Amino acid sequence: MSKVIPDVTCPFCGTLCDDLEVTVSDDNKKIILVKNACAIGAEKFNHTKEPGRVIRPRMRQPDGTFKDISYEEAIDFTANMLVKSRKTLMYGWASTSCQAMSIGHEIAEKVGGVVDNCATVCHGSSLIAIQDVGIPSCTLGEIKNRADRVLFWGCNPAHAHPRHMSRYSIFPRGFFTVKGHKGRKIYCVDCRHTDTARVADTFIQVKQGYDYELLNAFRTAARGGPLPDEIGGVPKEKIYEVVEDLKTGRFGVIFFGMGLTHTLGRNHNIDIAISFTRDMNEFTKFSIIAMRGHWNVTGSGQVLSWQYGFPYAVDLSRLNKARYQTGETTSVDLLTRNEVEACFYIASDPGAHFPIEAMRSSSKKPTVTIDPHINCTTEISDVHIPVAMVGVETGGCAYRMDNVPIETRKVVDPPDGLLTDEEVLTRILARVNELLGAA
Amino acid sequence: MSEFLIKNGYVFDPSQGIKGDKKDIAIKDGKVVENVSSGATIIDAKGKSVMAGALEVHAHVAGPKVNVGRWYRPEDKLFHSYKKGASTRIEGGFSIPTTFKTGYEYARMGYTFAMEAAMPPLYSRHVHEEIHDTPIIDEAALPVIGNNWFMMEYIKNNEIENNAAYISWLLRQTKGYGIKIVNPGGTEAWAWGMNCLTIHDPVPYFDITPAEIVTGLINTNEYLGLPHSVHIHQNSLGLPGNYTVTLDTLKLAEGHTAKNKFGRKQVMHSTHLQFHSYGGDNWGNFESKAREVMDYVNKQKNITVDTGNVTLDETTTMTADGPFEHHLTELNHLKWANVDVELETAAGVVPYIYSPDIKVCGIQWAIGLELALFAKDPMRCFITTDHPNAGPFTRYPRIVKWLMSQKAREEQIDAFKYSDKVVGATEIANIDRELTLYEIAAMTRAGPAACLGLAQNYGGLKPGMNADIAIYDMNEETKNPEQIEKAYGNVAYLFKDGKICVRDGVVVDHGMKHTFWVDVKVKDNKQVMHDIREKFLKYYSVNEGNYVVPDSYAPHQHVIALDATQ
């Protein structure tokens, strides 16, 4: 026999779809069917069944192989490493619950860690831009109910956020948007003709690295200023036409992704995209939303902010106050400058995403990784602590790309004996307290 | 639990009419009691003042817009830096302190309760996560309802019973405390870039006016018998000449009577009145209309107000009044954050510098103080800064100083760059009233407790009441304004639930904070449940099943259960 669990939240991307229906076996051990999820999301649930899953902590041996150890040993090793290190990089957090982060931050406060999340190599530049110029935004439901002009800039939800277009941005019929797709004008600005561009009414191909110039031209056009014949490969007639159409809409929105945050100009690209959005509010209603990647990277920023006042790269190594300075307290910079004494990675895979120089530096330091899977980072770690998958085998709070919090659900039991992030961190904190008390 | 006896202090308790008498206060098992055994710990309060823990009636201390303010203003952390104490967490931020600092700062000033004034229902899980991380003080949150689609449709059709059933459901889902109205109708209009500037401007599409919304919600509130009344941030906030809109809105309360079992007498709480008491028709002839507004409030007994005092600081404004924040950013050109929330509300955030060198800021400062000084009944006028909008709540000691000392006010007036213009546009220079500690206790303890429907157990020192007690190192003889400010900002002792949490201004214990919310039972209402299901299926971006705030978010709940089925 089996049972169906409704309203399941998908722990994959920042779209955080919460309408999944998961069928599980009666004994809560096996996932039988995942409905409503995209291919990637469904795979995340089905992962639990993969053979060869690590279910016991492992410690690197002198010969390079891993040996299974107990949770006690792993937790003791981790706590000792944290207490001994004067400054530890505590990076990741994007794929765990806010409750777990909170415990992690308490540990960092005790041992002097630098808490950083995936924004540091992702939407960090957006956060910097927002700190400079603010952000006029809205929830995704507003897009669904009101938006008649949708502009995707440097993002490709067709692949990265597969259900974004059907749930919020292109196809859904909302209260004031009863015609759905037909009532919306969709624009896509990209340097390549992506699959998102294929569903757009108008595709604007910008020359690589010319996003800032093109956005600047959009601002100028909105104010009726003069333009040269061509900007970033786009003829001025086109720019005037698009901006005029955006102005005549009732409610417009820009979604942007890595194509803006990590191309030439970085935070300045976001800065001017936001400034354009601001300008447009003098003519109509306009919003802008960052396409956040990991399902709970937004949550990490939120928890860090209410506890310390900064959204990422929070340096607690002074032990009595929090510091934040991009370029100084950000993970890649700390690693490449060799400024940390140990690395503690959780719920993320810097090994797969950080620059090689940073990971080369990391690989020479004592390292513990807490992650359900074997990944590039576990392979350069001294200890790998496997945990239950948050959002599948345990619940917890997550924040969607528009900062709306949604509780994820536990749908199946983790394999016997496997602890959750919260449990592992709680035990590390307890051991740290013991060691500090004894010191 | 331990017993305490607070001896020799001057007790100020408006709930019993005690005006500075020397009186002992006994504490046992977290309650104020008649007497304790000889084993009780003696606290010598000689020369000091003993009051109940203060209640914050309106502040933005937890939730999405507060957090935007925190993280998009890293510079705010540079203005003030506390070194971490032995048993406390790291603190940071000035105008929008971190959650830890928020709890500690309130406690250090003798506060034991704070009302988060605007919780967007869709974001209520976020609000409760922050409340969870705010130590010591009890908290509750008011869901913003004044632009809610369900509500507008029910009120338009005059379906008060349905509206009540919906709000009962919403309070349960969000663990909310009461009905907050922000710029009724105007925030929904803002979703199309418009606004409602008077109480008769129709809301686009919904075809209802702010006046109808406010009246409908007063009726709903009294139908349900909630502990608090409707809590309203009126239309036209912050605009010269808005006092006529203010009076129009206040008049909507006429003819309504409070129906509840909590002893609450008002049917409307009008918040941060300072922002709504402006004369003139531009910033050039801007002037105070505090007299006109308070004359009305003084004679209209079913209204309570709070001041929203400008503290002359660099701060971060944040409100669910989306169009106002857009107006403000056009005015000062500082960074603007905005979030429109589907079917419910919106919010905006803009930094603001209340400079003593700017005439308008000086006048705003004066208006806030005038409101409190013109108030005839301190049980109906409470001190707030609409934190952080007119200034951070950490400035309460300074406001108390200004209210208690004419000398301190004169010093500030003299320090303004445009003193003459400030004096010319206000009455502040001619007011010689100095509030007493008893009146301060009414404005910060007994008054807010009654207004929130909590007077039975909070805001006083009657035996049987909760032992939330603040002891300040000052008394009626303390005339030095600076000492008043210092003493009010650093309690000698703070008892929370009968436990010492602050001693000599230093936090020594995290206490056990409670989250207050109201669970009101209504008759089964199939129509409303159907409407809720339909709106979630068609228009919300989250599922109905994921809308609720799970119990684990508020581990220590103080649930006020009500039955409105009769």
Chai-1 contact restraints between the chains, C-beta under 6 A:
chainA,res_idxA,chainB,res_idxB,connection_type,confidence,min_distance_angstrom,max_distance_angstrom,comment,restraint_id
A,D7,B,N543,contact,1.0,0.0,6.0,A-B,restraint_1
A,D7,B,G545,contact,1.0,0.0,6.0,A-B,restraint_2
A,D7,B,N546,contact,1.0,0.0,6.0,A-B,restraint_3
A,D18,B,V542,contact,1.0,0.0,6.0,A-B,restraint_4
A,D18,B,N543,contact,1.0,0.0,6.0,A-B,restraint_5
A,D18,B,N546,contact,1.0,0.0,6.0,A-B,restraint_6
A,D19,B,N543,contact,1.0,0.0,6.0,A-B,restraint_7
A,E109,B,I90,contact,1.0,0.0,6.0,A-B,restraint_8
A,I130,B,Y72,contact,1.0,0.0,6.0,A-B,restraint_9
A,Q131,B,Y72,contact,1.0,0.0,6.0,A-B,restraint_10
A,Q131,B,P74,contact,1.0,0.0,6.0,A-B,restraint_11
A,V133,B,K335,contact,1.0,0.0,6.0,A-B,restraint_12
A,G134,B,K335,contact,1.0,0.0,6.0,A-B,restraint_13
A,G134,B,W336,contact,1.0,0.0,6.0,A-B,restraint_14
A,G134,B,A337,contact,1.0,0.0,6.0,A-B,restraint_15
A,I135,B,A337,contact,1.0,0.0,6.0,A-B,restraint_16
A,P136,B,N338,contact,1.0,0.0,6.0,A-B,restraint_17
A,S137,B,V339,contact,1.0,0.0,6.0,A-B,restraint_18
A,C138,B,D340,contact,1.0,0.0,6.0,A-B,restraint_19
A,T139,B,V341,contact,1.0,0.0,6.0,A-B,restraint_20
A,T139,B,E342,contact,1.0,0.0,6.0,A-B,restraint_21
A,L140,B,S541,contact,1.0,0.0,6.0,A-B,restraint_22
A,G141,B,E342,contact,1.0,0.0,6.0,A-B,restraint_23
A,G141,B,Y540,contact,1.0,0.0,6.0,A-B,restraint_24
A,G141,B,S541,contact,1.0,0.0,6.0,A-B,restraint_25
A,E142,B,D340,contact,1.0,0.0,6.0,A-B,restraint_26
A,E142,B,E342,contact,1.0,0.0,6.0,A-B,restraint_27
A,N145,B,Y539,contact,1.0,0.0,6.0,A-B,restraint_28
A,G174,B,Y539,contact,1.0,0.0,6.0,A-B,restraint_29
A,F175,B,Y539,contact,1.0,0.0,6.0,A-B,restraint_30
A,K285,B,W192,contact,1.0,0.0,6.0,A-B,restraint_31
A,K285,B,G193,contact,1.0,0.0,6.0,A-B,restraint_32
A,Q302,B,N67,contact,1.0,0.0,6.0,A-B,restraint_33
A,S305,B,N67,contact,1.0,0.0,6.0,A-B,restraint_34
A,S305,B,R70,contact,1.0,0.0,6.0,A-B,restraint_35
A,S305,B,W71,contact,1.0,0.0,6.0,A-B,restraint_36
A,W306,B,N67,contact,1.0,0.0,6.0,A-B,restraint_37
A,W306,B,T99,contact,1.0,0.0,6.0,A-B,restraint_38
A,W306,B,E130,contact,1.0,0.0,6.0,A-B,restraint_39
A,Q307,B,T98,contact,1.0,0.0,6.0,A-B,restraint_40
A,Y308,B,G92,contact,1.0,0.0,6.0,A-B,restraint_41
A,Y308,B,T98,contact,1.0,0.0,6.0,A-B,restraint_42
A,G309,B,R70,contact,1.0,0.0,6.0,A-B,restraint_43
A,G309,B,K77,contact,1.0,0.0,6.0,A-B,restraint_44
A,G309,B,G92,contact,1.0,0.0,6.0,A-B,restraint_45
A,G309,B,G93,contact,1.0,0.0,6.0,A-B,restraint_46
A,G309,B,T98,contact,1.0,0.0,6.0,A-B,restraint_47
A,F310,B,P74,contact,1.0,0.0,6.0,A-B,restraint_48
A,P311,B,W71,contact,1.0,0.0,6.0,A-B,restraint_49
A,N320,B,K83,contact,1.0,0.0,6.0,A-B,restraint_50
A,N320,B,K84,contact,1.0,0.0,6.0,A-B,restraint_51
A,K321,B,S81,contact,1.0,0.0,6.0,A-B,restraint_52
A,A322,B,I90,contact,1.0,0.0,6.0,A-B,restraint_53
A,A322,B,G92,contact,1.0,0.0,6.0,A-B,restraint_54
A,Y324,B,P74,contact,1.0,0.0,6.0,A-B,restraint_55
A,N403,B,P64,contact,1.0,0.0,6.0,A-B,restraint_56
A,V404,B,L122,contact,1.0,0.0,6.0,A-B,restraint_57
A,P405,B,R125,contact,1.0,0.0,6.0,A-B,restraint_58
A,P405,B,H126,contact,1.0,0.0,6.0,A-B,restraint_59
A,I406,B,N546,contact,1.0,0.0,6.0,A-B,restraint_60
A,E407,B,P550,contact,1.0,0.0,6.0,A-B,restraint_61
